[in-house]
Amino acid sequence: MLKVQNKKDLEIKIESIPKHSNPKVELEQYSTPATIAADILWNAYTLGDIDNKNILDLGSGTGIFTIGSSLLNSKYSIGIDIDKQSIDLAIETANSMEIKNYKFLNEDLNSFKPKTPSKPQSNQITLNKVTTEDLNETIVKCTNSPIDTLIQNPPFGSQLRAKKGSDRTFIQIAMGLSPVIYSFHMANTESFLNSYFNDLGGKITHKFLYNFPIPKIYDFHTKNSKNVDVIVLRVENKNLN
């Protein structure tokens, strides 16, 4: 049974999830606005990707997509993030909302980074699935079955102090774990993403465009808020379908 009845109700619930208490610029920690998170989750729900499905939220932060998918009757929801403070806050929030069938894991995704050949043949990128086996084993121990849908909001790579290439690490790991992926990126990288997902065996089926507000939360920010154009891709993974 749904814990929310419509998208607006879901947005209100997500709005109550605390934002990062101590945002770290090197991790590009910006909380996804409730309006955007609710829209993505509701679209995923109507497409049959949430209800009674095992959901994985990569770079889960304070748990917006993990908790949100649970509110939409996921079978089991798992959030993974490198930041212990965010994980602790997400657990506290999920418990306060009486969310069931969830787990948050404090993991560095770079430690599971799939390797690619130094000189890919025919522009094809080959995933080494062995490198994600440990992570997948941990996930299956929680769910007793593989992940059905993965949602990720990786670092955009727009900050000088952020770790470069993190978005590609997220994409490669996602393609080794889930048959359906929802992935956030800067809109101006769409052409690259089309090619990259295709080379990894992914088929983009839907695109969602948003104006993503970034608030003034870091010392170097000079404006109260800045909007960036973001694209969210729904990808069907031909390797796992």
Secondary structure, 3 states (H helix, E strand, C coil): CCCCCCHHHHHHHHHCCCCCCCCCHHHCCCCCCHHHHHHHHHHHHHCCCCCCCEEEEECCCCCHHHHHHHHCCCCEEEEEECCHHHHHHHHHHHHHCCCCCEEEEECCHHHHCCCCCCCCHHHCCCCCHHHHHHHHHHHHHHHCCCCCEEEECCCCCCCCCCCCCHHHHHHHHHHCCCCEEEEEEEHHHHHHHHHHHHHCCEEEEEEEEEEEEEECCCCCCCCCEEEEEEEEEEEEECCCC
